Structures are given as C-alpha cells and as structure tokens.
Amino acid sequence: MHIGVDEAGKGPVLGPMVATAVRADPDALPDGIADSKRLAPERREELAATLRERDDIDVGVAFVEPETIDDPETDMNLLTVRAQVEAAADVAVEADELVCDAGDVNESRFGRRVREGLAESGVEVEVHAQHRADDEHAIVGAASVVAKVERDRRVEAIADEYGEVGSGYPSDGTTREFLREYVREHGILPDCARKSWSTCADLMAAHEQSSLGDF
C-alpha cells in the first residue's frame, strides 16, 4: 500500500498547522484528486468526505497548535517532520511505501527525518520526500485535500469564537485588522495567534510604544 503525506497551514499567523496521511491503493482513489489549492472549497469537502468514508482508505491527522509553534526550542521544519510522522504513524503498516511533500529545502534530509521518526514509533517504511509532491502523486494530493479541509474547519471555529478573522494568513488584510483590533481592545494577542510570528510581534511592539488612542 502507498501513503501520501502533506500539511496545510504552515505559514498562517492564526490557527494550527495540520498534517494528514492517506493510506490507499493509488488506483482506488476517487477521481479528481489534485493539489488542494487547485480545487474549489466545495470539491475539497466532497473529496475529503469520500476519502474518510471509504473502508479501503485510511486517514491520519495531526494538529500543531500555535503554542507549540511558538516554542523557541523548535522550528517549523522540525514541527513539520513531527506532524507528518504523527499523521503517518496512525495509518502506516510495515513495508508500506510513503511519499511526502518535503517541508525542507533539502528533500533527502526531510525524508530521512520522517523515516527515522516512523522507525522510532515502531514502523519501518520506505519514504520518498519530494517538493510539490501533491502535484506529482495523487496519494499526496489526497492528503493535501484532507489537510486543507481540516485546516479550514479550524479557521471557521476560530471565526465562530472571535468573529471575522479572514484566512489567517499575514497577507490577508482582514486577518491583520482582526489582530490589530484585538490588541487595541485587550492589550494582548488572542490564543489562536502564533505570537512568535513577525505580524504579531510588530503589532505588540506598536501597541507598547503607543497610547491606546493612537494605536
């Protein structure tokens, strides 16, 4: 069997990063699998539901929360490896072949770390790491779809709690305005924010240097 692994939400300033592993016979995957970024949200939802409902497809998911991302003792490359390992370990069986989207500039190093992490969890599998693997391998595209859907659901939950927050990415004006107004009102960042991200650090620095009326 093959396992595809990918993550969503590595770069946002709000919410978790989500890693997903999909284990299946690639020939048995539903039609229309592609990199999640090239699919409409409704289509992603449909495909993710199908992947989860099928008895011959296994799905593993791991979440990396903002407080973990903010830990100064780690970094995003290491956290991406750990998340992919955690998701894959939920579904991997000895001698499976795993393809993962490389979360490091060095593909071989990333693949080696994922393989070693799975070995430490007690599963020996063949691992191939590749940049843009979700474009090249349907099994990784399937993981990309589920990861994106799970990430979107978490952003929706954040919006249910705080109001409109946008996509959660630093480039999103709605997201920046949400953070600015939250800091203006409360003097601190919300729990859903990655406080170590420069967007947050800059907001807090500006807040500390200004009166509330001028912030």
Order of alpha helices (4+ residues) and beta strands (2+ residues): beta-beta-alpha-beta-alpha-alpha-beta-alpha-beta-alpha-alpha-alpha-alpha
